[in-house]
């Protein structure tokens, strides 16, 4: 399944388009996608720490998805880096 992941914050440096596309097996979990994104940044976006991916949240159009959840059927996700502020 082709998965499109929209990037926010510092993660936008991974691709100037603001998203990446990864081919993942159908019914992959968020944990599996997280690992695939970490591999992607190690190969294509050396300025981004794989630890940032580990600390980031993945979300569908409707909710934040935890590691045990499967990817949405529409193949659309966003990755949200941690933020701070007040």
C-alpha positions as CSV (number, residue, x, y, z in Angstrom):
1,X,0.0,0.0,0.0
2,X,1.3,3.4,-0.8
3,X,1.2,5.6,2.2
4,X,1.4,9.4,2.1
5,X,2.7,11.0,5.3
6,X,2.3,14.8,5.8
7,X,5.2,16.4,7.6
8,X,5.1,19.2,10.1
9,X,7.7,21.3,12.0
10,X,11.3,20.2,11.8
11,X,10.2,17.1,10.0
12,X,9.4,19.1,6.9
13,X,13.2,19.2,6.2
14,X,12.8,15.5,5.1
15,X,11.2,16.6,1.9
16,X,10.5,20.0,0.4
17,X,7.1,18.9,-0.8
18,X,5.9,18.6,2.8
19,X,5.2,14.9,2.6
20,X,6.8,11.6,2.0
21,X,5.4,8.5,0.3
22,X,6.3,5.0,1.5
23,X,5.2,1.6,0.2
24,X,4.2,-0.5,3.2
25,X,2.4,-3.8,3.5
26,X,-1.4,-3.6,3.8
27,X,-2.6,-3.6,7.4
28,X,0.7,-2.3,8.8
29,X,0.7,-0.9,12.3
30,X,1.8,2.6,13.3
31,X,4.9,1.0,15.0
32,X,5.8,-0.6,11.6
33,X,5.3,2.7,9.8
34,X,7.4,4.5,12.5
35,X,10.3,2.1,11.7
36,X,9.9,2.7,8.0
37,X,10.0,6.5,8.5
38,X,13.1,6.1,10.6
39,X,14.8,4.1,7.8
40,X,13.7,6.8,5.3
41,X,15.3,9.6,7.3
42,X,18.5,7.6,7.8
43,X,18.7,7.3,4.0
44,X,17.2,10.5,2.6
45,X,17.2,13.1,5.4
46,X,20.4,12.9,7.3
47,X,19.7,16.2,9.2
48,X,16.7,14.6,11.0
49,X,17.3,12.4,14.0
50,X,15.6,9.1,14.0
51,X,14.9,9.8,17.7
52,X,12.7,12.7,16.6
53,X,10.5,10.1,14.7
54,X,10.4,8.0,17.8
55,X,9.1,10.9,19.9
56,X,6.6,12.1,17.3
57,X,2.9,11.3,17.1
58,X,1.1,9.8,14.0
59,X,-2.4,10.9,13.2
60,X,-5.1,10.1,10.7
61,X,-7.6,12.8,9.6
62,X,-9.6,12.1,12.7
63,X,-7.4,11.0,15.6
64,X,-3.9,10.4,17.0
65,X,-3.0,6.7,16.4
66,X,-1.0,4.7,18.9
67,X,1.7,2.2,17.8
68,X,-0.7,-0.9,18.0
69,X,-3.2,0.7,15.6
70,X,-3.3,-0.1,11.9
71,X,-2.8,2.5,9.2
72,X,-6.0,4.1,7.8
73,X,-7.5,2.5,4.7
74,X,-7.1,5.8,2.8
75,X,-3.3,5.6,3.2
76,X,-3.1,9.2,4.6
77,X,-1.2,10.0,7.8
78,X,0.5,13.0,9.4
79,X,3.5,12.9,11.6
80,X,3.5,15.5,14.4
81,X,6.8,16.3,16.2
82,X,6.7,17.1,19.9
83,X,6.2,20.7,20.6
84,X,6.8,22.9,23.6
85,X,5.5,26.3,24.6
86,X,3.0,28.0,26.7
